[in-house]
Structures are given as C-alpha cells and as structure tokens.
Amino acid sequence: MIFDQNTMLILTIIALAILIIQLYMEYRRKPKQAKYIPKELVKCRKCGYEIERDYEPGDFISLVKGKCPKCGGELIVKAIYSVKLEERKA
C-alpha cells in the first residue's frame, strides 16, 4: 500500500492533534499543589504577648528572638508551622 504525500500529511496532522489533546487532558488531570509559607509564633515569657512572624532559616523552638515591645521581657519561638497561601482571584 503506497501513500501519496497528501495522505501522509493528513495522517501526520491527525496524529499531532491527538497527541496535543492527550497532553492537554493530562495537564488538566493533575491536581495543582498548594503553596505554603513557613511561619513562627513568638511569645513573651513574662506577659504572654504573641506575634506571628515569617520563619527565618536557622530559627528553632525556644530560640530567644529579641525583647517584648510591651514589657521588655524575652521573646522566644514557641511554634514553627506552615500556612497555606490562598490564591486571589481577580
């Protein structure tokens, strides 16, 4: 069976169209991964003042992070966790 050039061109276009459709369907099927930001909870030992801050590499629980703005006591890292970023829809 011998194919002429027009038949080969049409078969190639059909194969490419099927391939593109399959790739698109595969892309849509994959769930999008949620993005997370690391946060830390810093708390004063004396008055209990708390603030949530962005995590800084090297921080660990019970690390002294500075002085309390209310009473001047030590601020220590109480918790390190991640917060899911919410996508804003325009």
Secondary structure as a PSIPRED ss2 file (coil, helix, strand):
# PSIPRED VFORMAT (PSIPRED V4.0)

   1 M C   1.000  0.000  0.000
   2 I C   1.000  0.000  0.000
   3 F C   1.000  0.000  0.000
   4 D C   1.000  0.000  0.000
   5 Q H   0.000  1.000  0.000
   6 N H   0.000  1.000  0.000
   7 T H   0.000  1.000  0.000
   8 M H   0.000  1.000  0.000
   9 L H   0.000  1.000  0.000
  10 I H   0.000  1.000  0.000
  11 L H   0.000  1.000  0.000
  12 T H   0.000  1.000  0.000
  13 I H   0.000  1.000  0.000
  14 I H   0.000  1.000  0.000
  15 A H   0.000  1.000  0.000
  16 L H   0.000  1.000  0.000
  17 A H   0.000  1.000  0.000
  18 I H   0.000  1.000  0.000
  19 L H   0.000  1.000  0.000
  20 I H   0.000  1.000  0.000
  21 I H   0.000  1.000  0.000
  22 Q H   0.000  1.000  0.000
  23 L H   0.000  1.000  0.000
  24 Y H   0.000  1.000  0.000
  25 M H   0.000  1.000  0.000
  26 E H   0.000  1.000  0.000
  27 Y H   0.000  1.000  0.000
  28 R H   0.000  1.000  0.000
  29 R H   0.000  1.000  0.000
  30 K C   1.000  0.000  0.000
  31 P C   1.000  0.000  0.000
  32 K C   1.000  0.000  0.000
  33 Q C   1.000  0.000  0.000
  34 A C   1.000  0.000  0.000
  35 K C   1.000  0.000  0.000
  36 Y E   0.000  0.000  1.000
  37 I E   0.000  0.000  1.000
  38 P E   0.000  0.000  1.000
  39 K E   0.000  0.000  1.000
  40 E E   0.000  0.000  1.000
  41 L E   0.000  0.000  1.000
  42 V E   0.000  0.000  1.000
  43 K E   0.000  0.000  1.000
  44 C E   0.000  0.000  1.000
  45 R C   1.000  0.000  0.000
  46 K C   1.000  0.000  0.000
  47 C C   1.000  0.000  0.000
  48 G C   1.000  0.000  0.000
  49 Y C   1.000  0.000  0.000
  50 E E   0.000  0.000  1.000
  51 I E   0.000  0.000  1.000
  52 E E   0.000  0.000  1.000
  53 R E   0.000  0.000  1.000
  54 D E   0.000  0.000  1.000
  55 Y C   1.000  0.000  0.000
  56 E C   1.000  0.000  0.000
  57 P C   1.000  0.000  0.000
  58 G C   1.000  0.000  0.000
  59 D C   1.000  0.000  0.000
  60 F C   1.000  0.000  0.000
  61 I C   1.000  0.000  0.000
  62 S C   1.000  0.000  0.000
  63 L C   1.000  0.000  0.000
  64 V E   0.000  0.000  1.000
  65 K E   0.000  0.000  1.000
  66 G E   0.000  0.000  1.000
  67 K E   0.000  0.000  1.000
  68 C C   1.000  0.000  0.000
  69 P C   1.000  0.000  0.000
  70 K C   1.000  0.000  0.000
  71 C C   1.000  0.000  0.000
  72 G C   1.000  0.000  0.000
  73 G C   1.000  0.000  0.000
  74 E E   0.000  0.000  1.000
  75 L E   0.000  0.000  1.000
  76 I E   0.000  0.000  1.000
  77 V E   0.000  0.000  1.000
  78 K E   0.000  0.000  1.000
  79 A E   0.000  0.000  1.000
  80 I E   0.000  0.000  1.000
  81 Y E   0.000  0.000  1.000
  82 S E   0.000  0.000  1.000
  83 V E   0.000  0.000  1.000
  84 K E   0.000  0.000  1.000
  85 L C   1.000  0.000  0.000
  86 E C   1.000  0.000  0.000
  87 E C   1.000  0.000  0.000
  88 R C   1.000  0.000  0.000
  89 K C   1.000  0.000  0.000
  90 A C   1.000  0.000  0.000
